[in-house]
Amino acid sequence: MKTIDLHVHLPGTVRSGTLADLAAANGVELPLPAAELYPRINSDPTDQEQGRGPWFPLLRVYELISASLRTRGDFARTVYEAMEDGYRDSGTVYSELAFSPSVHLAAGVDYREMAAGISEGIEAARRDLGVDARALAAVNREDTPEVAVAMVEEVIAHPCDAVVGIGLDFDERKGLPGKFAEAFQLAGRHGLKRTAHAGEHVPTAATIPTCLDDLGCERIDHGYHVLKDSDVVKRCADEGIHFNAAFTTSRRALRPWRRESIQGMLDAGLKLTINSDDPALFPTTLKHELELAVDLLGEDRRREFVANGVEASFLPEAEKAALREAVARED
């Protein structure tokens, strides 16, 4: 079955062997060899888990991977491999890959090199594999609002067909959405699509209306804490807001809670897509995430999630119609 992956972080797709190559080439020191580092990812481990360490928080490993992406070729390689792995493992024919330009800009990487590499990777995968992707330039919520605006200005100053929108990622607890309203409004005025992580780790539904009203987001990444406010749930259901969910998390203790939350969101009438998030790092695949959904919710929901992915995508309507037709056909 063909699948759609709308919530996947480019650094979170990087193969451990590729990280080993890139870190060595670009002078990035890893705390462990990459093949040993990946199985040690576990954010906020419990007291019991602490005794089985050492553990490395997901976002810190994400930063190491991002620091290892320096050249146009680095970006092209990782994008191509992400699309190749998604297609091979999960039948993914369209994905939207988030990257964090400010991390690379701070390391001296030119935004034009990032965008060119991403475009080259997408074009190569389109040619070789018959699959497609777009990219989202994500605001690092640990940055200042001024850094976020400057990043969006870079995206606007160097338009690229592959980069169609912006997002908001990194630690939700260190930057609530309202902090970045100016950056998102600027992006909207220049025709960029908008999404944001919200309601994932901060236990409130209040950030979701902020994303919709102040940031102009067209969909929400994760959003599980929306269930804390029935009025926000009703609004999102009435407006057909899509939530890009994923079952697997780097904090193992949260996985049962994620399942319960996704079930509750669906029971409340919300529209969900199922995604891989950081497939190389958890590790997981989109196929596995959809199998978890089927185990929990039944086989008939699989096609619903894929169809929702088409509708929630940031493609123009003509391309969305073609994708809709493609996923409707049986392989």
Backbone torsions as a table, in degrees:
resi	resn	phi	psi	omega
1	MET	NA	136.5	176.6
2	LYS	-72.8	143.5	-177.9
3	THR	-130.3	163.4	179.8
4	ILE	-125.7	133.3	-179.1
5	ASP	-125.0	102.9	-175.1
6	LEU	-97.1	-13.1	-176.9
7	HIS	-128.2	87.8	-179.3
8	VAL	-145.4	128.0	-178.8
9	HIS	-89.4	128.5	-178.6
10	LEU	-54.9	-48.4	178.1
11	PRO	-60.3	-27.9	179.9
12	GLY	-77.0	-1.9	176.2
13	THR	-102.1	-8.4	-169.5
14	VAL	-69.4	124.4	178.4
15	ARG	-62.5	148.6	-179.7
16	SER	-61.7	-37.1	177.5
17	GLY	-64.7	-36.2	177.5
18	THR	-68.4	-41.5	177.0
19	LEU	-60.5	-42.0	178.9
20	ALA	-58.3	-43.4	178.9
21	ASP	-64.1	-49.4	-174.7
22	LEU	-68.6	-41.0	179.5
23	ALA	-62.6	-42.6	179.3
24	ALA	-64.7	-41.6	-177.5
25	ALA	-69.1	-30.7	-172.6
26	ASN	-109.8	11.9	172.9
27	GLY	70.9	30.7	178.2
28	VAL	-97.5	123.3	-179.2
29	GLU	-87.5	122.9	178.4
30	LEU	-94.8	145.7	-179.4
31	PRO	-68.9	-24.6	175.0
32	LEU	-143.3	159.1	170.4
33	PRO	-53.7	144.0	-172.0
34	ALA	-54.1	-41.3	-178.0
35	ALA	-65.0	-25.3	177.0
36	GLU	-90.5	-27.3	-177.5
37	LEU	-69.6	-44.7	-174.5
38	TYR	-56.4	-44.6	179.1
39	PRO	-68.7	-8.8	-178.9
40	ARG	-98.7	13.1	179.1
41	ILE	-81.3	122.7	178.0
42	ASN	-164.7	100.8	-178.8
43	SER	-75.0	140.3	176.5
44	ASP	48.7	55.6	-179.4
45	PRO	-62.8	149.8	176.6
46	THR	-70.2	170.4	178.2
47	ASP	-58.8	-39.6	179.3
48	GLN	-66.0	-41.1	179.4
49	GLU	-68.5	-32.4	-179.0
50	GLN	-54.7	-37.2	-178.3
51	GLY	-69.6	-10.1	179.8
52	ARG	-108.0	17.4	-178.4
53	GLY	-72.0	-168.6	7.0
54	PRO	-75.6	146.0	175.1
55	TRP	-112.9	156.9	178.7
56	PHE	-129.7	123.1	-178.8
57	PRO	-59.2	143.8	-179.2
58	LEU	-52.5	-47.9	-173.7
59	LEU	-68.8	-28.2	177.1
60	ARG	-73.1	-37.5	174.9
61	VAL	-67.1	-38.7	175.9
62	TYR	-56.8	-42.2	178.9
63	GLU	-65.5	-39.3	177.3
64	LEU	-62.8	-41.7	178.6
65	ILE	-65.3	-45.2	-179.9
66	SER	-60.4	-40.0	179.4
67	ALA	-65.2	-21.5	-179.0
68	SER	-87.4	-6.8	177.1
69	LEU	-95.6	104.6	-172.1
70	ARG	-121.2	-31.9	-171.5
71	THR	-114.6	165.3	175.1
72	ARG	-54.5	-42.8	-179.9
73	GLY	-64.4	-35.3	177.2
74	ASP	-61.3	-46.2	-179.7
75	PHE	-66.8	-41.8	179.8
76	ALA	-61.8	-43.4	-178.9
77	ARG	-63.0	-47.7	-176.0
78	THR	-68.4	-37.3	176.4
79	VAL	-63.6	-46.8	179.8
80	TYR	-59.7	-46.7	-177.9
81	GLU	-66.1	-36.1	176.7
82	ALA	-61.2	-44.9	-179.7
83	MET	-69.4	-38.2	178.5
84	GLU	-63.9	-46.2	-179.7
85	ASP	-65.0	-42.5	179.0
86	GLY	-60.6	-41.8	-179.7
87	TYR	-69.4	-45.2	-178.0
88	ARG	-65.9	-45.6	-172.2
89	ASP	-84.2	-29.5	-169.1
90	SER	-135.6	2.1	-177.7
91	GLY	67.6	27.5	-177.2
92	THR	-74.8	119.2	-178.2
93	VAL	-103.5	-13.7	176.2
94	TYR	-149.1	134.2	178.0
95	SER	-140.9	157.4	174.2
96	GLU	-121.9	112.6	-169.8
97	LEU	-100.0	121.4	178.7
98	ALA	-91.0	137.5	172.7
99	PHE	-134.8	161.7	-172.8
100	SER	-116.1	89.8	-174.1
101	PRO	-57.1	-35.6	-174.6
102	SER	-64.0	-31.2	177.3
103	VAL	-62.4	-42.9	-178.3
104	HIS	-76.9	-37.0	177.8
105	LEU	-60.8	-40.1	179.5
106	ALA	-64.8	-24.1	178.3
107	ALA	-90.5	4.3	176.8
108	GLY	90.5	12.6	178.6
109	VAL	-84.3	132.2	178.1
110	ASP	-74.0	132.0	-179.4
111	TYR	-56.6	-36.2	-179.4
112	ARG	-62.7	-32.5	176.4
113	GLU	-68.8	-40.7	176.5
114	MET	-59.2	-52.5	-176.1
115	ALA	-63.1	-39.7	179.4
116	ALA	-65.4	-42.0	178.4
117	GLY	-64.1	-42.9	177.7
118	ILE	-61.0	-44.0	178.6
119	SER	-61.3	-43.3	-179.7
120	GLU	-63.6	-40.8	178.6
121	GLY	-63.6	-42.7	178.8
122	ILE	-64.6	-45.3	-179.6
123	GLU	-61.8	-41.0	179.9
124	ALA	-65.3	-42.7	178.7
125	ALA	-68.1	-36.3	176.8
126	ARG	-62.1	-42.7	-178.8
127	ARG	-70.7	-45.6	-172.9
128	ASP	-82.5	-35.0	-169.6
129	LEU	-115.2	-15.1	-178.2
130	GLY	74.6	23.9	178.7
131	VAL	-114.7	168.0	-174.6
132	ASP	-137.6	163.0	178.8
133	ALA	-159.7	163.5	168.1
134	ARG	-134.8	169.4	-178.0
135	ALA	-123.3	150.4	175.9
136	LEU	-122.0	127.2	177.9
137	ALA	-85.9	107.7	-172.5
138	ALA	-91.4	135.3	171.5
139	VAL	-72.3	131.8	172.9
140	ASN	-82.8	111.6	-173.3
141	ARG	-70.8	-6.2	172.9
142	GLU	-83.8	-8.0	175.8
143	ASP	-80.4	169.7	173.4
144	THR	-79.1	161.5	174.6
145	PRO	-58.2	-34.2	-179.3
146	GLU	-66.2	-40.7	177.3
147	VAL	-65.0	-38.0	179.0
148	ALA	-63.7	-44.1	178.2
149	VAL	-62.6	-43.1	180.0
150	ALA	-62.2	-37.0	177.9
151	MET	-65.5	-45.3	179.0
152	VAL	-62.7	-37.7	177.2
153	GLU	-61.1	-37.0	175.9
154	GLU	-62.2	-44.5	-179.4
155	VAL	-62.9	-42.0	-179.7
156	ILE	-68.4	-39.8	-176.7
157	ALA	-69.0	-23.2	-177.2
158	HIS	-128.5	70.9	-176.2
159	PRO	-60.8	144.9	-176.4
160	CYS	-145.8	129.5	-178.1
161	ASP	-58.9	-28.2	-177.3
162	ALA	-75.0	-28.3	-176.4
163	VAL	-98.2	106.9	-170.0
164	VAL	-107.9	-6.7	-177.7
165	GLY	-169.6	-174.4	178.1
166	ILE	-126.4	161.3	176.5
167	GLY	-135.4	-170.0	179.9
168	LEU	-145.0	114.9	-174.9
169	ASP	-137.3	-161.1	-169.8
170	PHE	69.6	-164.9	-167.1
171	ASP	-69.7	111.9	-176.9
172	GLU	-58.1	-30.8	-176.3
173	ARG	-71.4	-13.9	-176.4
174	LYS	-103.8	4.6	179.1
175	GLY	-169.9	92.7	179.6
176	LEU	-68.8	154.9	-170.6
177	PRO	-56.6	-38.5	-175.9
178	GLY	-57.5	-24.8	178.6
179	LYS	-59.6	-24.8	-172.2
180	PHE	-114.5	21.5	-178.1
181	ALA	-58.4	-42.1	-178.1
182	GLU	-61.7	-43.8	-179.6
183	ALA	-63.4	-42.5	-178.3
184	PHE	-70.8	-38.6	177.9
185	GLN	-65.4	-37.7	175.6
186	LEU	-61.3	-45.3	178.7
187	ALA	-60.0	-42.7	-179.7
188	GLY	-63.4	-38.4	179.8
189	ARG	-65.0	-21.4	-179.4
190	HIS	-105.5	17.8	171.1
191	GLY	80.5	12.9	178.3
192	LEU	-83.9	138.7	175.6
193	LYS	-71.3	158.7	-174.3
194	ARG	-139.8	134.5	172.7
195	THR	-143.0	167.9	-179.1
196	ALA	-159.2	144.8	167.4
197	HIS	-67.6	130.0	175.2
198	ALA	-157.1	148.8	177.4
199	GLY	65.0	25.6	178.6
200	GLU	-94.9	-53.6	-177.0
201	HIS	-115.7	-27.7	176.7
202	VAL	-82.2	120.4	-170.4
203	PRO	-78.8	63.3	177.2
204	THR	-150.9	150.2	173.6
205	ALA	-88.7	-8.5	-172.1
206	ALA	-65.4	-25.8	-179.2
207	THR	-70.5	-20.6	-176.6
208	ILE	-72.3	-48.9	172.7
209	PRO	-58.6	-33.4	176.2
210	THR	-60.6	-43.8	178.5
211	CYS	-62.5	-41.8	-177.5
212	LEU	-72.3	-43.9	-171.7
213	ASP	-89.2	-44.3	-174.3
214	ASP	-91.9	-32.0	-179.5
215	LEU	-97.9	-16.1	179.3
216	GLY	72.8	28.2	-178.3
217	CYS	-68.9	143.4	179.8
218	GLU	-97.6	-13.0	174.6
219	ARG	-156.7	171.2	-176.0
220	ILE	-125.9	135.8	174.1
221	ASP	-89.5	126.9	-177.9
222	HIS	72.1	-102.3	174.1
223	GLY	82.5	19.2	-172.3
224	TYR	-62.4	-32.2	-178.1
225	HIS	-75.5	2.0	172.3
226	VAL	-56.3	-28.2	-177.5
227	LEU	-65.6	-11.4	-179.9
228	LYS	-76.2	-9.5	-178.2
229	ASP	-138.7	109.1	-176.1
230	SER	-64.6	-30.0	178.5
231	ASP	-68.3	-39.4	177.6
232	VAL	-67.9	-39.8	176.5
233	VAL	-58.8	-47.3	-178.2
234	LYS	-62.8	-42.7	179.0
235	ARG	-59.5	-47.8	-177.6
236	CYS	-65.1	-37.7	177.3
237	ALA	-66.1	-44.4	-179.0
238	ASP	-64.1	-36.8	-177.1
239	GLU	-88.7	-3.4	178.5
240	GLY	67.0	34.0	179.2
241	ILE	-69.4	130.4	176.7
242	HIS	-88.8	139.7	174.7
243	PHE	-113.1	126.2	179.4
244	ASN	-91.9	100.0	-173.0
245	ALA	-102.4	162.7	174.0
246	ALA	-149.8	141.6	-177.6
247	PHE	-80.8	-34.3	-169.9
248	THR	-90.9	141.3	-178.2
249	THR	-138.6	152.7	-178.7
250	SER	-70.8	-17.0	172.2
251	ARG	-96.0	103.7	-172.7
252	ARG	-56.7	-33.6	-177.4
253	ALA	-65.3	-19.2	-177.8
254	LEU	-88.4	-7.6	-173.2
255	ARG	-62.7	-44.5	176.0
256	PRO	-61.2	-38.1	178.9
257	TRP	-63.2	-39.1	177.5
258	ARG	-59.8	-43.9	-179.4
259	ARG	-61.8	-45.7	179.6
260	GLU	-63.2	-38.9	-178.9
261	SER	-67.2	-43.9	179.3
262	ILE	-62.9	-41.7	175.7
263	GLN	-59.4	-44.7	-179.6
264	GLY	-64.9	-37.8	178.6
265	MET	-64.1	-42.6	178.7
266	LEU	-67.4	-41.1	178.3
267	ASP	-61.8	-28.5	179.9
268	ALA	-83.5	0.0	176.5
269	GLY	88.6	16.1	179.1
270	LEU	-83.0	153.0	178.6
271	LYS	-92.2	126.8	-178.2
272	LEU	-124.2	147.8	162.7
273	THR	-112.7	153.3	177.4
274	ILE	-110.1	134.4	-169.8
275	ASN	-138.9	170.6	-176.0
276	SER	-95.4	-22.3	175.2
277	ASP	66.1	-85.0	178.8
278	ASP	-131.2	70.7	-166.7
279	PRO	-62.1	-34.8	-178.1
280	ALA	-74.9	-22.3	-170.4
281	LEU	-97.3	-26.5	-175.4
282	PHE	-72.9	-45.0	-9.8
283	PRO	-92.5	161.8	176.3
284	THR	-160.3	-178.0	170.6
285	THR	-138.3	162.2	176.2
286	LEU	-63.6	-36.4	176.6
287	LYS	-58.0	-44.0	179.4
288	HIS	-64.6	-42.6	179.2
289	GLU	-61.3	-40.3	177.7
290	LEU	-68.8	-33.7	176.2
291	GLU	-66.3	-37.4	174.1
292	LEU	-61.2	-41.4	178.3
293	ALA	-62.7	-42.1	179.6
294	VAL	-65.2	-42.7	178.9
295	ASP	-60.5	-37.4	-176.7
296	LEU	-82.7	-37.1	-166.2
297	LEU	-119.2	-16.1	-179.6
298	GLY	107.7	150.7	-174.9
299	GLU	-59.6	-32.5	-174.7
300	ASP	-66.2	-15.5	-178.2
301	ARG	-83.5	-16.6	-175.8
302	ARG	-57.8	-51.0	-178.5
303	ARG	-65.9	-31.8	176.2
304	GLU	-60.4	-44.3	-178.8
305	PHE	-66.0	-39.7	178.9
306	VAL	-66.5	-43.7	178.7
307	ALA	-62.1	-40.4	176.5
308	ASN	-61.3	-36.2	178.3
309	GLY	-61.4	-39.0	177.0
310	VAL	-63.2	-48.3	-175.4
311	GLU	-67.4	-33.2	-177.9
312	ALA	-85.1	-7.7	-177.4
313	SER	-64.8	160.8	-179.8
314	PHE	-97.4	24.7	175.9
315	LEU	-77.7	152.5	170.2
316	PRO	-62.3	158.7	-172.3
317	GLU	-59.1	-39.2	-178.8
318	ALA	-64.4	-42.4	178.6
319	GLU	-71.1	-33.5	176.6
320	LYS	-64.4	-39.8	178.4
321	ALA	-63.4	-40.7	178.6
322	ALA	-65.5	-40.2	178.3
323	LEU	-66.3	-40.6	178.1
324	ARG	-57.4	-43.9	179.4
325	GLU	-67.4	-39.0	-177.6
326	ALA	-65.5	-43.0	-178.0
327	VAL	-76.1	-20.0	178.7
328	ALA	-74.3	-24.0	178.8
329	ARG	-80.2	137.8	175.7
330	GLU	-72.4	142.3	176.3
331	ASP	-63.4	NA	NA
